[in-house]
Amino acid sequence: MTASKPNWWKTGTAYQIWPMSYKDSNGDGIGDIPGATSTLPYLRDLGIDIIWLSPMYDSPQKDYGYDISNYEEIYPPFGTLKDMDDMIAECHRLGMKIILDLVVNHTSDQHAWFKESVSSRSNDKADWYIWKDPKIDADGKRHPPNNWQSVFRGSAWEYVSARDQYYLHLFTIEQPDLNWENDAVRKAIYKSAIEFWLDRGVDGFRVDTANLYSKDTTYPDAEIQFLGEEYQPAFNYFANGPRMHEWLQEQRTTVIDKYGDIFLVGELPHTPADEVLKYVSAKSREFSCVFDFEVVNLGGQIGDGVKKHQVATHGLPEFKEAWRKSQHLIRGTDAWITVFLENHDQGRSLSRFATDSPKYREKAAKMLSILLCTLSGTLFLFQGQEIGMTNFPIPSGKDDDWTIDDIKDIDSLNSYWDIDHQHNHDPLWLKKAFNGIQRVGRDNSRLPVQWDDSANAGFTTGKPWMRVHDDYKSVNVKSQLSDPKSPLNFYKKMLKLRKEYSDLCIFGDFDIWDKNDPDVFTFTKESLTGGQKGQKLVVFCNFADRGEPLHWPKVVLSMSVFGSSKANVAPNETDGERTAIAQDYDLSKPITSQMGLRAGLTSYGDAHFSLFLRKVFIKALGYSDAALSSPIIGIINTYSSFNPCHSNVPQLIDAVKRGVLASGGLPIDFPTISIHESFSSPTSMYLRNLMSMDTEEMIKAQPVDAVIAIGGCDKTVPAQLMGGISANKPLLPLITGPMMPGSVGGVRVGACTDCRNNWANYRAGQIDMEEIMGINEELAPTGGTCGVMGTASTMACITAALGLIDLKAGATAAAMSSARLRVAEQTGRWSVAMLKMDKVRPQELLTSESFLNAIIVLQAIGGSTNAVVHLMAIINRHPDVAGTIDLATIDEIGRDTPLLVDLKPSGSNYMTDFHNAGGMLALLHQLRSLLHLNARIYTGQTLGEYLDNTPFKSFDYSRHIIRSLSDPLWPQSSLAVLFGNICPNGAVIKQSASKDRRLLQHRGPACVFENTRDLAERIDSDAVEVTKDSVLVLKSIGPVGHPGMPEAGLIPIPRKLATQGVTDMLRISDGRMSGTAGGTVILHVSPESAQLESVLGIVQTGDLIFCDVEARLLILDVPDEEIKRRIDLRNRSTEAATLKQRSRQRGYRGLYERDVNQAHLGCDFDFLTTQG
């Protein structure tokens, strides 16, 4: 088991809603979909991530929704299709997923398919169900085809005189089994039951009786298990049949895979462990996980011939052994399971496995929540479980006792009346039968949910369809919400802890300590991977009605510090610290230390006074001399309310400080400017160099021994690396992390690739204003950087490749995840540890090999074109590397480096998927043969040593997101550098993001826009001279031309072409394009058009332009003499005078336009580069 693949359905907590008994919104006594929708905020607050909605389809309700008469309609008392759409949308708005019951082993006998099938042996649907001829005995009497028993007792066959045949029904008579052997049946199921709902936005299915579709088609008699009974259990002949895997593979490849990461959880009754693994292995992918019934089947299960009065007793050792089998089922495999104790088919867990006595009920509910929340697998809770609902009470001789008249469940009723018939109405037998129903009957889970203490428990204002539990006045949601010590609030805390410690609770390895103890269940969970690797969790569950001693093993005792003689000693200054402090006041000795507070003293002409004054003011913040004697770790705080990419910075600072303090350092945070792409005018690029100056000077100016630079948004990380390298103090970046994807109509979306795609669709008239406004609210559902391989994510991955951040999660863990906080704490610890190492300053740690590795990763991830500009700027700040790596180096590396990571905009996935697939660690292992393994990383190791010590085992999902060198997404050079007369210093194209690969070699007439104003005025005009073969050219958006090199290079498709379906054209500019964007777009043309010698600056509409990416050519097909004539003419024009005048502007703008260099050098200020 591993924590390297935390799919949303692995780490999420699911909550089953059985709608009939959940919440009634209209007073008819029956729960409904609007009622369920109204409670979704409550469930989200509880900690629920996934809603499992039990059957809500149109149905005669013979088996409470599992007898479906129309997969595409809603049972009218539950609501309408619109109500379902509203519930799906509300789930997604709240960040939850929703899955439905998929019931396709059988339908209702009222389904149109069956009505047609039952009417004739010769119509189109005659064999859509399983029909067999009768057996005729020697007396000519008709009998069913075999002796199979229905799950709900009686024969599994029903005779129909119109056909003179029997049909198979493994459940009730009204639930005929579909004939999956018929290809047409399977296609109809896929369309009506699966695709219909996936198209409406559901996120998966709980697949009912998922292993019963394939039967033994010889239909032999079952072996005799119960003497004297006519019909016998026959699971051996209809469970896990010969074609099950074939059909499930067909379902996966022809339907499910079209919709992405769809969650399929299979119900597999009567399936041995070795057979279960065949359904859920990463190779088969037939189900995401399965319900393992090892635990809840203790005491008997539906359909195995056990009657309700025969419920077997079990002790705690059997309970523990069942959990051991369940937890170890997936040990050492790539399979996954579920964790649950309740569902619509089971009695309540408190009554079955703990106690429902009032004295211990709340404690028992909390204990079971601890048990469930610390076990591996996808956790499923059932409605009312969070408040500790119990089975209906055992009859006690009172007038209001529960009786058989209160029971609705067909399985329980059939069992009861079987006993009544077999034992001739014997009251003692009937009492045994009813007590069995009280213990394990399905109605226990179907009692109305207890919302408050009003009439009918707040479930309905009408007459409830089923009797409400007697205890609702004392056990209900409302009362527990207001009680911080209630089971409900305890569940809320446990669900939060389960996620926070997922490496232990969800993915940790399970072992029992006390398998034979009859009263206490003690087990450990040990994290084998992830941020909590090596940690062990010990769980004690006391099932006795008395206190029990805890028996701690030696491994746990060895971690305890309670016996330490220093445990209660106050942390006063040591003698050595006091001596050091006294030296600060010894005027006879010069201050020589350059560590901590004593470094970089402000000049007052008296160093001792400078230190004295520094201490005066910093002690105003409450620091002691002892604290001020520690190494100081500066934390760059880039929080801003204008910067949602950095919304988690305050939490990251807190986590960093924990790590620094735990390692003996003193953390002090300080601000620099904060830049967000959408809140920076004219552009964020315009401010990048200013931020690098701010960063460099603040690091130099302040007494910090090492620096942690917190950043994430596009230009922030480059600015911090530029400034940090120039300042040259030990530096550890801390990435804020990507946002989570949103959802529109059940389809995942994320900023900002989907921002641009949807806006293009809006411009083309393919979606309306209401739709685009709704999409606007889902594209950035959480704080964090863009969730695709845009500039921010690219720079995060490059920073990891440089060896400056954690290679497991540092680049990829979501901004709002606990993993991101753990990375922050680790960064704090490492910042102190680095001070004890040699050669950890960035100009020492980073070498040419470090940057070459960064370029290899840039190509392999299909990174942002912006990163090329940033890398050149960063490289040219390094005195030993500047001038040794240029655009030609990037292109050369690209020719040998394939695109491996399948993320938007070059692919189809999101950063969270990359993280779940193993992230940078997995990628670096794939790239190992290409990397420079002697490059050093922040831990002091070489990259090769780190990879040797940190293996990664790939799995199907990781191989889907992170391809191998032999199976790339794109064979080479996701980023290519072009040269030619238009771009003698180079231009960049992200060829892997081209939407029309034919354009990678193209010749066409130029359609020129002189600047962004000209573009805005003419792009949507019908008069613009443009065809689909034109080359769109936009000038004056280079480093000086705009200024700030805006991300306007993704020139919009002219509206008159967009409405004709044109989605891509060859586009050329001297500007930039968002890393999240896609298309055949040539950028960063150097020199830019604002340079008077620029060829781009003299391109005219109608000029032919030739592009051949494979040959790395970009040519203006105009005679050299004509090019020279146009340049000379331009130099004598008023435009030339205007450009020269611009450089004389005041302030930062003037500084920028005078000193910024061209894109091929990184757009840095000349005076900041190593060469100056």
N, C-alpha and C positions, 0 to 999 in steps of 0.2 A: 504494500500500500504506500502511496506517495502523495505528498501535498503539492506536487508540481503541476497538477492539472485541476485547479479548482474551478470547474465549470460552474455556471450559475446554479445549476440544479444539484450540484454536490454540496455547495456551502449554504444554499438557501434552506429555509424552514418552510414546509408546506402545511397547509391547514385545510382539512376536508370540510366542505359544507354539504350537508344532506338537506336540500332546500325545503322539503316538505315540513321539517321540524325546526328550521333555523330561525326565520324571522318573517312574520306576516305584516305586510304593509297596508292591506286594504280591509282587514277585519273579517275575512271569510273563513278564518280558522286554519288556513293552510299557508305555510311559509311560501315565499315567492322570491323572484329575482330582484325586484326593486328593494325588497327588505334586506336581502343579502348585500346589495350594493351599498345601502346606507351604512352598513357596519364596516366597510373596508378601511376607513381611517382608523377605527378602533383596532383592527387586525394589524394594520401597518405599524401602529404604535406599540402593539404587543411584541413585534419583532418578526412578523410573518412576511415572507418573500414570495410565496407561491400559493395561489388558491387552487384547490382541487374541487371543482364543482361536480357533485354527483349528478346522475342523469336528470336533465331538465327537458329532454325531448318529448314530443307528443307521444302519449302512451295511455293504454287502458288502466295502467297502474295495478296489474295483477301481481307484479313483483316490484312495485314501487319504483317504476322508471326503468328497470332493466328489461322491460318488454316494450320495445320501441316500435311505434307504428309509423313514424316519419322522422328520419334523421335531420331533416331540414326545417322542422317546425318545433315550436315550444309547446309543452303541455299548458293549455290555456290558463288554468289556475295559477301557474307559475309566472305568466307574463307573455311577452311577445319577443319577436326577433329584435326589435328595437331595444327592448329592455336588456337583451343579451349583449347587443352592441355597446350599450351604455356601460354595462358592467365591465366588459373587456376594456373599453376606453378608460374607465375610472381606475381599474387595476394598473394599467400602464401609466396613467398620470401619476399615480402614487408610487411608481417604481416597482410594482409587483408584477409577477407573471400569473397567467391563469391557464390551467389545464382542465380538460373535460374528460368524462368517462367515455371510452371508446368501446361500445358493446356490439361486436360484430360476429360473435359465434352464433347468434340467433337474433331473431326479430320478434315482434309481437305477431300473433295470428291475425291481427287487424292491419298489418302492413300491406300496402298495395301489391307488393311482390308476392306475398303468400296468398292473398286473395286470388290472384291470377293463377298461381301454381296449383292451388287446391281445386280449381274448377275443371281441370282437364289434364289428361296425360300427354297431350300433344301440342299445347300452346308454347309460346316462346319461353315461358318461365316454368315449364313443367318440371324441370330438373334443377331448379334453383334451390330447392330444399332436399332433404334426404328422405326419399320415399322407398319403401320396401314392401314386397308382397307378404301377405300373411303366411304363417305356418298353419297347415291343416293337419289335424291329428287323425288317427284311425277312425274316429267316430264322425269325421267331417267337421269338427269344431274348429273355429278360427282362433289363432293365437298370435301374439306379437312375434316379430322376426327373431327375437332372442330374449334372454332373461335379464337384460340390462335394467338396473334400477335408476330411476331419476334421482338427481341430487336431492330433490325434495320429496323423496319416497314415491312408491308406486312404480308402475312401468314407465320406461323412458320412451315408449311408443304410444301413439294415439291413432286409432282407426278412423278413416274417412270413407264413407260409403260411396261418395261421388267418384272416387278413384279406385275403390276397392283395394286400398293400400294403407299402410301405416306410415306416419312421418315420425322422425326422431325429435325428441325434445329432452335434452339433458336436464332441463330445469322444469318449469311448470308446463302444463299442457298448452298454455297460451304462448309458449316461447319456442317455436319450431326452429331447429338448427339449420343454418344456411349450409349449402353444399359448396364448400370452398374448392372442390375438385373442378368446378365449372369456371372457366376463365372469365366468362361474362359476369358471373357473380362477384368475383374479386374486383374487376374493373368498376362495377357499380358501387361496391363498398368504398373503394378508394375515392371515387368522385363524390358520393353523397355523404358519407360518414366522416371522411378525413379532409379532403381538399376543400369541401364547402366551409369547414370551420377554420382551417388554417388560413384560407383566404380572408376570413373575417377577423383574423388577428390572434387566435389562441396560440399559446406557446407550447402546446404538447397535449398528451393524453395519458390518463391512467387506463391501461388496456385491460379490460375485464376478461376473465377466463382466457388469458392470452395463449394458453398452450393446448386448447381443446379443438382447434379448427380441423386438424387432421386426424381422422379416425382410421381404425383398422377396417379397410373396406370389405373384408370378408365377413365382418359383423358376427364373430363367434359368440357362443354363450360364455358368460363369465363364470369363474370358478365359484363353488359354493363356499361362502363364508358364514352364513347364518342358516343353520339347518331349519327346515320347516317353512322358510320364506320363499315365495315364488320368484321374487326379483332380487338380484344380487348386485352389490357395488361392482362397477366395471371400469374403474379409472385406468387400469392397465391397457384397455383397448381404445380409449378415446383421449387420453392425456399424452402429450409429447409424441404425437403420431409421426409416421414416416416422412411427411412432406412439410412439417411445421417450419423447419429452418429455410427450406426452399421458398416458401411463401413469404416469410418474414423478410428474407433478403430481397425478394421482389418488391415488397412494400417499401423497404428502405430505399432501394435504388431508383424506383420509378416514381415515388411520391415524396417521401419524407426528405430526402436529400435536397430537393428543390427549394426547401424552405429554411435551410440553415440549421442552427443548433436547436432542434426540436427535442423536447424532453418526452421520452416514452418510458413509462414505468409499468412493468408487466406484472400482472397477477398470475402466478404460476402454481396453482394448487397441485399437490401430489407429484412434486418434481424433486428427485434426489439431487444432492449438491453437485455432483459431477455433471449432471444434465443442466443445472441452472447456469453454470459457467459458460455453456455453449451459447446461451441466449444473450449474455451481457459482456462477453469479451470485447476488447477494442477491435479485434479482427472481425467479429461478426456484426457488431453494432446493431443487433436486432432490437435491443432495448438499452436505454441509458442505465437503468438499474431495475431491480425486481423487488417485489414484496416477498421476503422470506418469512414463512409462517411457522418456523421452528418454535418460537416462543408462544405466540398467541394460540397455537394448536394444542398446547398443554391442556389435557382434559377432554380432547376430542374436537373434531372439526366437522363442518357441514359436509354431508355427502359421503362420509366414510362408513356409514352403517351404524354409527354410534347414535343412540337416541338421547334425547335431552335428559332423561332420567338416569342415564348411565354415565354421567359426567365423572371422569376419573379424577381422583385427588392427586396432588403432587406437592412435594416439599420444595424448600428453597434450593437444595442441591440440584434438583431437576431443572428448576428455573435458571440457575446459573449455567448449567451445562448447555441448555438451549441457547443462551446468549453466547456462550463460548463457540458453539458450532456456527452460529450466525456471524459473529465477528471474524472468525477464522476462515469463513467461507471464501473471503476475498484476499486473505493473506498471501502475499507473494504473487498475486495476479494483477491484471489490469482491469478487473471487473469492479462493480459497485453494487451496493445494496441499499436498503432502506432501514430506518429505525422507527419502530412504532409499537404501541401497545393497544391502540384502539382504532376502529373504523366502523363503518355502517353494518358490518357483519359480526361484530364482536361485542361481548358484554363490556361494561366499564372496567377499566384497569384497576381502579381502587378496590372495587368489589372482588375482582378475580385474583389479583396478585398481591394486594396489600391488605388494607382494612377500610371499611366504610363506617366504622363505629365513630360516633361524634367525638369521642375523647381523642382519638389519634388521627382523625380524618385529614386535618390540615397538614399535620406533620408528614403523613403518608403521601399526600399529594406533592409536597415539596421534595420528599425523598425520591419519588418516581421522576420528578422533573430533573433532578440532579442525574439520576441514572440515564435518562434518555438523552440529555444534553451533552453527555460526555462519551457517548458511543459513536462509533464510526458509521457513516452512511447518511443518506438524505433523511432528515428528520421529518416525520409526518405526525401532526397533531389532529385530533378530531374535535369537532365543535363541542364546546362545553368542557373539554378535558382540562383547559387552563384554570377553571374554577373548581375542579374536583367533583364533577357530577358523578353520581353513582347509579348502580342498578336500582330498579324499583324495589321497595322493601319486601321482605319475606312476610307472608301472611301471619298475623298474630292473634287471630280470633276476634278482631274488631269489625264493626259494621262497614268501615270504609276500606277494608283490606282489598288488595288487588286480586282479581279473579281472571279466569280465562276469558271473560267477556271484555276485559281491557286489552287483550292481546290482538295485534293486527297482523303480525308477521306470518306468512304462509308456511314457512319452514317450521316455526314453533307450533302452529296450529295443526299441521299435518302430523307432527310427532306426537302431540297430545292426543289427537283423536285416534291415532294408531294404537296407543296404549289403552285408550278407552275401549276400543274394539277388541283387542287381543285379550284383555283382562275383564271383559264383561262388566264394565262400568265400576270396577272395584275402587272405592274411595281412597284406599291406601295407595294403590298404584297411581291414581290420578294426582294425589298429593305429591308423590315422588316426581311425576312428570312435570307438574307445575313448578316444583322447587328447582328442577333442572332448567326450566325456562328462565326462572328468576336468576339463575347463576350465569348462563351463557347465551340466553336467547337474544336474537338480534334487536328486538324492540327496546332493549336496555339502552342501546346507542341512539335510538330514534325518538326518545322522549323529547318534547319541546325544550329548546334552550332556555335557560333561566336568566332573563335579562335584568329583572328587578323584582321587588316584592309586591308589585301590584297584582291585580287579578290575572290569572293565567300566566304568571311569571313574566309579564310584559311581552310574551311571545305574540299574542293576538288580543284584539279588543272584542273578538267574536268568540264563538265556541270552538275550542281547539279540536282538530281532527283526531287527536290522541290525548289521552290523559296526561296531565302535567305531574311531575314528581311532587310528592308531598312536602319536600323540604325546601321549596323554592324561596320561602320567606327568609331563610337564614343563609342560603347558598345561592348567590346570584351575582351577575357581573357588576351591577351598580354598587353594591355594598363592598365588593372586593376592590374596585377601582379606588375607592376612598380609604382603603385600609392598606397602609404601606407594608404590612406584614402578611398580607393575604397570599394564598397560592397563586392568584393571577399575577400580582406584582412580583412574586418570586420567579414565576415563569419568565416574566419580562427580563429580569436581571440575568437569569440563566441563559436565555437565548442570546443576549448581548455578549455574555462571557464566552459562549460557544463560538461565536464568530471571532471575538478578539483573540481567543486562543485556539484557532482552528487547526493549527499544526498539531496540537495535542488532542483536542476533543474530537475533531472530525477526521483527521488523517493519522492520528497516533496509533501505535501498535498496542493491541489489547492483550492483557494477561491477568488471569485470576490468581489470587493468593490463597484463597480459603475455600476451595471447591466443595468440601464436605461439611463446612460449618452450617448447621441448620438454622442459624439466626441472622448472621451477618454476611453481606455480600461485599467483598473488598476486591478491587481490581486496580490495575495501573494502566495508564495510557502514556506511552513514550513517543516523543516526536523523533522521527528518524531523518526528517528533512526540514527544510524551511528555516525561518528565522528563529524558531524555538527548538532547533535540532539539539538533541541530547537532554532536553528537559523531560521530567517525568511527573505525571499527575497521579495522585493516589486518591481513590474514591471509596468512601465508606458508606454503605447503606445498611442500616440496622432495621431488620424486618421483625424484630422481637418487640414485645410490649414492655420492655424493661431496658435499662441502660446496659451496654455491653462494653467491656474493655477493648481498647484499640491495641492491636499487636503490630508495632512498627518494625519493618525489617531493618537490618543494619545499614543498607544503602541509604535509607531515609534518615536514620539517626546520625549518620556521618555528615549530613548536610545541615544539621541543627546547630545553632550558635548559642542556645540557651545555657549551655554549660560553660561558656567562655568566661574567663575571669575578667575580661575587659568589657563584658556586655553592658555594664551599667556605669562605665567610666565616662565622665563628661569629656568632650573633645576639646580640651584646652590646648594652648600652644605648647609645643615641646621646648626643651631648653635650646635646641638648635634654632628653632624659629624665633625665640626671643632674642638670641644673639644677633641673628640677621636683622631683626627690626631695630635693635639698638644701633647697629652700624649706620642706619639711615640718618642718625643724628650725630654721628661722630665726625665733627668738622675736620679732624686731622687726617681722615682717610677719604680719598676720592671715591665717588660712586662709579664703580666699574661694571657692574652687572648690566647686561642688555636684555634681561628677561623680565617679563611681567610688567609691573607698574614702573619699573626703573628704566624701561626702554624709551628712547625717543623723547626725552624731557623737553618741555617747552623752554625756550630761551628767555631767561631773566637775568643772565649774567652770574647766577649763583645756582649750581646744580642741586645742592642740598635744599635750598629754598624752593627750587622748582619741584622737587619731590615732596617736600613738606606741604606746599600749596596744593599739589595734586591730591595728596592724601586728605587734606582738609575738605576738599569739595566732594571727593568720592565717598568719604565717610558720612556725608550728608544723606547718602542712600542706604546707610545702615551696615556697611561692610566693616568687618573687624580687620586688625592687622594680620591675623592668621590667614584669613581668606585672601587678603591682598598680597600675601606672600606666595600664593599658588600661581602656576602658569595661567595666563589669561588667554582664553579662547574667544576671539571676536566672532560674533554671529551677525552676518549682514541681513538686515531686515528689509525686505522689499515689499512689505504689505502695503496695499492701497485699496480703498473702497472702489476705485476705478479699475481694479485689476482682478477679475474673477479667477484668472489663472493662479493667483496667489492667495485665494481666500483662506487656505489652510495654513498660511505661514504662522499665525499665532500658535496654533497647535504644534506645528513642527518645531518652533522655538522652544516650547515647553519640553518636548521630547528630547531635543538636543541638549538642553540644560541638564536633564536627568542623566544623560550619558556622560557629560563633562564632569558633573559633580561626583558621579559614582567612580570616576577615574582619577579624581584628585585635582581637577582643574577648576578655574573660576570662569564661568560663562558670562559674557557681557554682550548684549546685542546693541547694534547701532544701525541707523537708517542710511539708505542711499535712495536715489530717485527710483521710481517704479514705472515701468513702461508696459503698457498693453497695446497690442496691435490696433484695436478698434478705438482706442481713446488717446491717440497720439496724432497731433496735426503738425506738419503736413503728413509725416509718416513716423513710424517707430524707428525705422532705419536712420532717419535724420537724428534721432536722439541716442542711438546706440553708442557712438563714440563719446558723447557727453557722459553717459552712464559709465563707460569704461574709465574715463578720467576721474569721475566721482569715486568709483570703486578703488582705483589705484591710489588716489591721494588719501582717502580715508583709511585704507590699510596702512599706508606709510605713516600717517599722522598720529595714529593712536597706538597705545602701548599693548599691542596684541602679539602673542607668541605664535599663534596660528589662527587661521580664519576659516569659518564655515560660511560659504556663500549660498544663501537660499534663493533659488530662482527657478523659473520654468518657462515663462512666456517667451515668445520667439527670439527677441533680441537680448533678453536678460542674460541667459547663460553665455552667449558669445561675449557680451560686454564684460561679464564677471571673469571669464577666462582671459580675455585681453588684459584687463586691469590687474588681475591676479598674477599673471605671468610677469607683467612689468614691475609690479610691487615686489614680487619674489619672496614672499613669506609663505611658510607651509600653508597649503590651501586645499580644502576639501569642498567641492560643490555638493549641494543637497538639492535635488530636483523636487519640485512641488508635486509632480505626477500628473498623469492624464485624467480627464473626466471620464465618467461612465457614459456609454451610449444611451440614447433615448429611444423612443419607439413611436412610430406613426402608423396607425392601422396594423399594428402587430409586426411591422418591419423595423428593424433596428436602424437608427440614424445617428449621426454624430457630426459635430462641428469638426472641420468646416468643409470637408469634401461634399457632404450632403447639403450644406448651405448653398454652395455654388450650383450643384446639380438641380436642386429644387427651384432656385431662383431662375436658372436657365429655362426650366419647364414653365415657370410662371410667365417669363418674358415671351415664350413661344405660345402662350395661351393654352397650355396643356393642363394647367390647374388654375383654379380661380382664387379670388382674393381671400375668401373665407378659409380655403385650404392652406394657402401660404401663411396666413396668420396663425393657424393652428400648428403648422409645422414649425413656425418660429419659436414656439414655446417648448418644443421637444428637442431641439438640436443641441442644446447645452443644458442637460438636466441636472448636472452637479457642477461644483467648482472644479478647477483643474484645467490643464492645458488641453488643446484639441486632441480628441481621442483617436486620431488617425496618424499616419506617418507624415505629419506636417513638419514644419520647421522645429517646433518645440520638441516633439518626440524624436526627431532626427538628432537634434543637439544633445538630447538626453542619452541616446544610444552612442553618439560619438564620444561623449564624456566618459561613458563606461569603457569604450574601446581605448581611450587614452589612459585608462587605468586609474581614474580619479574617484570613482564611486563604486559601490557594491555591485558586483557583476551578476548577482542573482535577481535582485528586485529594484536596485537603485534607479534604473532607467524606466521601469515599466509598471511598478506597483501603482494602483489607482490613488489619486489624490486623497480620496475620502476613505481609504482602507486602513485597517490596523497595520497592515504590512508597511505602509508608508511611514507610520509613526515609529515602527521598529527600526526601519532604515535610518530615521532621524536620530534615534537614541544611539544606534551603533556608530553613526557618524560622529556624534559627540564623544564617544569612547575612543574612537580611532584618532580624533584630533589631538588628544592628550598623548596617546601612545606614540604618535608620529614624532613627538618632540624627543623621544629617546632613540630615534633611528638616525642613521646617516643619510645624507643626500636626499632630503625629502622636500626641498624647495622646488617649485615647479620648473625652474630653469635647469635643475639637476635631475629631477624625476623624469621629465619629458624629454625624449630624444627623437631623432628622425624616425626611428622605428615605431615610436608611439604614434606619430602622425600618419605614417604609412598604414598602420593598423586601423586608424580612424577612417582613412579613405576607403580601405577594403570594406569596412562595415558600412560606410555610407553607400557604396555601390550595392552591397548585398541586401540592404534593407529597402532599396528604392527610395532613398532619402530625398529630402527637399533640395531643390536647386539653390535655395537661399544658403544652405549649409556650405556650398562651395565658396561663396563670398565670405562667410564667417570664418571658415577654416583658413582661407588665405590671410585674413586679418590676424587671426590668432597665431598662425605660423610666423608671420612677419613681425610679431612682438618678441619672438624667441631669438636671442642673439646667436645661438649655435645652429639654428635650423633655418632662419630666414634666408631666402634666396635659393635654397636647395630643393624646394618643392614648389611646383607651379601648376598651372592648368594642364599642361601636357602630362605631368605626373598623374594627375587624377584620371585623365583619359586612358593613359597606359595601363593603370591598375584596373580600370573598368573593363578593358578588353579581356582580362583574365579572371574577372570576378562576376559570376552570375547573380541574378536577383533571386534571393531565396525566401524572403519574407512576404507572405501573402496578406498585405495590408492595403487599405485604401490610401492614396488614390491609384496606385499601380495594381492593387489586388482588390479584395472584397471584405476584409475583416478589420478589426479595431485593436487598439493598443491593449485593451483588457484581454483580448484573445491571445495576443502575442505573449503577454505575461503568463496567462494560463497554460500556454504551450511550452513554457520553460524560459521565455525571455532571452536576454542577452547571453546567459550562460549556455543555453541550448544552441544559440546561433554561433557563438565562438567555438564550441566543440565542432560544429559542422564546418566552420571555416579554418579549422586548425592547420591544415596543410598549406594554407595561403598566408597565414599570419607570421609576424616576426615575434617568435616566442621568447626572445631575450629581452623584450621591452619590460621595464619594471612597472609595478603597480603600487598603489598607496599602502598596501600591507607589507611592503618590503620584499615581496616575492617577485620573481619574473612571471610573466603571463603564462609561460609554459609550466612552471612549478604550480601555479594556482590551478590550472586546468587538470594537471595530474592529480592534485589533491582534492579536486571537486568534480567528480565525474557526473555525467548526466546521461540517464537512460531514456532514449526517445520512446515515444508511444504513438499510436495512430493519430491522435489529435495533434500532438506536437509536429508530426511529419506532415500533417495537412496544412499547418500554419507556417512551419519553418521547413522548407524543402531541403533536400540534400544536394550536394554538388552535382550528383548524377541525374537529378530530377528537378532542375530549377524552374522557377516561374518564368524567367526570361534568361536567355543563354548567356548574355554578357552585357556589361555597360548599361545599367539602368540610367546612368547619367553619362552623356557624351559631350565632348568639347569639339566644337566646330571652328574651322578657320577658313579664311577666304578674304576677298577684297572688302566685303562688308564688315568683317570682324577680324582684322589682322592680329589683334591681341587675344582673340577668342570670344566665343559665345557658348552658352550652355543649353542643352535640351535634355529633358527627362523623357527619353524615348519610351520607357516602360509605361508611362502614363498616357501615351498617345491613344486616342479613341478610334483613330482610323490609320492603321499601320501603313496604308498605301501612301500617306502623306510624308513618310520618312524619306522617300525619294520623289521629289515633285518639282515641276517647273510651272510657273504661273505668273500672271501679271500682277503687279503690286497695286493694292488699294491703300493709299497713304493717308494717315491722319497726322497732322502736324503736332498735335498735343492733345491733352485730355479734354480740353474744352472743345476742340474741333471734333473729337470722337463723340462726345456727349451730344453735340448738335446734329451730327449726321448719321450716326450708326443705325438709327431706327427709321431713317428716311427712305422712302421708296425710290428717291432720286439718286441714291448713292450708287456709283458705278462699280458693281461687284457681282461676281458669280461664285458658285461653289468652288471653282478652280482658282479663284484669286488668292493672292498672298496678302494678308492684312498686315500693315506696317504701322506701328505707332512710335513717333519720335518724342523727344523731350521728356522722357521719364527716367533718365539716368541719374547718377549721383548728384550732378549739378543741375541738370536740366529741369527738375521739378521744383525744388530739390528734395533729396532724401530717397530717390530711387523707389517710387511707390510700387505696390503690388498690383499694377495695372496691366501687366504683361499678358494676362489672360483676357485678351480682347474679346468682347462679346461677339457672338455670331450675329451679323446683321439681322434685324427682325424679319425682313422679307425672306431671308434664307432659313431662319429658324422655324418659321411657320411652315416651310416646305419640308421640314424634317432634317435639315442639315445640322449635325451635332458637332462637327469638328472641321477646322480649316487650319492651314499652315499660318502661323502668326509669328511676327518678329518684332522685337523691341529692345531698347536698351534698359528696360526696367526689370522688375522682379515679378514673380508670381508666388502666391501662397503655396507653401509646401503641401497644402491639402488639396490643391487644384489639379486638374488633369486636362489633357489635350495635347495636340502637336504644337508646342509653343517653344520658340527659340528666344532666349533671354540673355541679359547681361552683355549685350553687344558692346565690345570695347575696341576702339574708343567710342564713347557715347555721342549721340547726335549734337549735344551742346558744345562739343569740341569742334572748332572750325575746320579741322582737317578730316573730320569724320566722313566716311563714305555713306554711312547710314543717314547722315544729315542732308544728303543731296539726292536721296532716292525720290523719284516722282511716280505718281499714279500712272500705270501703264507699263513701267519698266518691267522687264522679265527678270525673275529671281529663280535661281536654281539651288535646290537643297538636296544633298545626298548624305544622310546621316552615316551610312555604312562607310562612305569614303571620307567622312568628317569635313565636308565642304559646304560652304554657304557663299554663293557668288551672285553679285549683281551683274547681269548679262548686258552690260553697256560698255562700249569701247573705252579703253583707258583714256584716250584723248578727251572724250566727252566728260568722263568723271573729273579729270583735271580741270577742264573748263568750268564745270559747275562749282568746284571747290574755290577756284580763283574768284569767280563771280560772287560767291557767298562771302569771301573775306573782304570784299569791297562794299558789302551791303550794310544797311542800317542794323540788320540783325547782329552783325559782328560787333558793332559799337554798343549795342544793348547788352550783349553777353559780357563784354569787358567792363561795362559800368556796374554790372551786378556784383562783381568781386569787391567793390568798394563799400558795400553795405556795412552797417554797424553791427555790433553784438555777435551773438553766436551764429546768426545766419551768415554774416560776412566771413567769420572765421571758417565756417563749414565750407562755403563755396570757394574760398581761396585755397584751402588746404586738403580737402578730401581727394583721395586718389581714385583711380578707376577700378571698375569691378574686378578685373583680373588680378588686382593687387589686394582686394579686400575692402575697398571703400573706407579705409582708415584715414586718419589724418597723417600726413607725411611726417609731421614732427613727433608723432607717437611711435612710429615704427622703429625697429632697431637701427635701420639705415638713417633714420631722421629725415 
